[in-house]
Every structure is written in structure tokens, then in C-alpha cells.
Amino acid sequence: MPVRVLVIGSGAREHALLLAMAQDPSVTALGCAPGNAGTEALSERLGLASPADAEAVTALATGWRADLVVIGPEVPLVAGVADAVRAAGVACFGPSAAAARIEGSKAFAKDVMAAAGVRTAHAETVDNPAHLDAALDRFTPPYVVKDDGLAAGKGVVVSTDLDAARAHAMTLLDGGHPVLLESFLDGPEVSLFCLVDSASQTVRPLLPAQDFKRVGDDDAGPNTGGMGAYAPLPWAGPDGGSSLVDEIVADVVEPVVAELAARGTPFGGLLYAGLALTADGPAVVEFNCRFGDPETQVVLALLRSPLARLLHACATGLLVGEPPLDWAPGAAVTVVVAADGYPGTPRLGDVITGAEAEGVLHAGTRRRDDGALLSAGGRVLSVVGTGPDLAAARDDAYRRLEGVHLTGSHHRSDIALRATQGLVTHPTP
């Protein structure tokens, strides 16, 4: 079936989605709103002031005659944009606002997991500063303090320092945000994306990946939205991690999908399980309701199955009839180039060179009137390398990175390094 696909978003995740769908023979037109300076090379760039404006997105989708809308970021999903698009008669890949609470409220996610019997960290929600110290006393270091709502991956502090944990919690509470305190899950982290068809509750897992959340090498510094990723996981078992994926789907994803359906809020779209592989087995760190960034860049770099067809089937209740997913052999690595100041206040407006090369995905970029490429966000680019194994993919990514220049930018030099040495990366408190 020929499809016109409209992608909502403006990051490297959306650039990766467009790149994959551009290779799908069923796609007759690609649009992106609001897009960036890189996505406009693959798609028609459409004006959109706010991706979370349901009325504006719906008007754009119908006016552009989209057959499928793919919503990239979490904020529009939590705001109910997918509901509005579907109500206008357009197929949409993305969960309802009710189901997107699995990411929009960590307390809601904990309640769903408890009902589904899914292993996760012990947690308490604090919404009153007067109750904070007593709650912290019930935990032991490392302390895990999270913003209960959406925080673009930067609302979490993990620290052995009680004062630092308390200060972060008070900052959140003073801003009117409830705080989630959690016990620390010790073990390597895994990101697993699953396509979910709400009509049949069909679950199709993608390749497992691992991302790097801290800003600096050796997991130094504060959390970010993600500084790099790799896939698949060579340390996940002799079968390349397929048995681990089967275990996660059976013990985590399918029970949560069933519980959401039982509550009358069936999940359809991309369910992203972030897990820690503890001594007791996989335990959920968090759920997201959309493709993750930067893991999407490496997972889709290895996908051979036609992506638009898969997402359209998922959005229209036909995923159960799709053949098994086809993957390219080898591995992929992505390294994020961030602007000076990120993850704090980034410096904007600097000239970027070398970013038109193959394997360079745009995130925070824009064009100046004279055509020069400028930085326009915290995470500016995502440089992707592939190869027959992880070491070769890593070498490819860093080789491509050498051709990119942005004054004051920074990136991690150790993405996937330990994994190429046969070591497993653990989260660092």
C-alpha cells in the first residue's frame, strides 16, 4: 500500500526514522514537522510551531493528506496528539494520552508494574518537602531521585551523597514537581524497543541496545538525554541476546501490555523498556512511550525490514500478519556531538562544518539565510558508524566524527569501548 508519511519532531531520532523510511518502497512522500536542517534533505519540511498542539498537528496531517503520522517525541504523546490525529481519521503510530502515562508519570508506571508482577525498583513518591527527609532515611545509598514527570532524560540524580540527593529532590519539589525515590538497581542497563499493536496486543521486539546517559567519559558528570549508544549487545549471550530479549518480552513487556489493556487503556506504538540486568533478573528502570534517542539511530541502522510498512501495520491493527523482522549482520555505534554548555544552558548559533556527510544525523541544527549550518540545541548531531562487528562500527563512527567541526562542542570518547573489550558497562552511582 503506498503511503504518505508525516513525522512529527525535530531531533536525530526523527532524522533516523526518515532515513529508514526513505528506503521503504511503499513510501510515496515524506514530510517532517518542524524538522531540522538535516531532515529537509529527506523530506518536505512543514511548518509547526508546537508538536504538542493537537489541533495544529491534526490540521497539518489532514491538509498534507498523510496516510500515516509518526510522532517522535514524548511530550505530544502525553498531551494526546495521537488521539486527535486518529479522531480525524488518520492512522497514527503512537499511544493514546492515557497509555502514554507509562512514561508521563513514573508513579503510574510503578502501579502498572506492581499489578502486572513486573520486577522493578522499590519506590516512594514524595510531594511535600516536609516528608522528604523521613522518606530518604528509608533508602540506602546510592540514592536515586527522579522527577515524576517528563524531564527529557535530565530529571534523574543517582548519588551516594545524601546531601546531593536531597538538594535535587528539593529543587524538583520547589518547582512543583512530585519526586520519586527509588532503590538502586545494580547491573548493566539494556534498552529494548518493542512495536506494539493495540488491536491484537502483538509485540515485536527490535534489537537490544545500550545507551550512555552521563555527559563525560567513564560515566562522569550529570545525566543527559543520551551521549551515545550501540547495538546489538555482544556480551548478552552466545545467541547475541535473543534469549534475553525473549525473557524481557515474556516477563516484562507482554504483562505490562496486558495490564494496560485490562485497565481500558491499550497501548499501541513503541514501548521502550529501560532495564537493569540485576542478580535477580531483568528489572525495569523506566518505560518510555516512543522511540528513544540515541538508541533509535543504531537500531534502525541495522533494520532491513521496511520501516514505514511496519509502523503502518502497527497503527492499523495488522502487525500480527507481518513477517519476522530482518536485520543486517554486524553492529552500529552512534556518538552524540553536544554544544558547549550542555546539559546545562547550551551555546547556540555556532557554525557547523562536515555535517552533510553520510552517517551524520542532525538534531539541534538550523540554516542561516546564507545557507550556513548553525547549532540550535544542546545535542546537535549524532554520528553513526556501522561495521561487521562492534569494534569496526566504533572505529567507523569515530572516523566520521573527525570530519565534523563545531566550536566548543564536546562528545564522549568511550562509547562502546568497554563492550569491544568484552566488558559490560554498569551504571555508575
Order of alpha helices (4+ residues) and beta strands (2+ residues): beta-alpha-beta-beta-alpha-beta-alpha-alpha-beta-alpha-alpha-beta-alpha-beta-beta-alpha-beta-beta-beta-beta-beta-beta-beta-alpha-alpha-beta-beta-alpha-alpha-beta-beta-beta-beta-beta-beta-alpha-beta-alpha
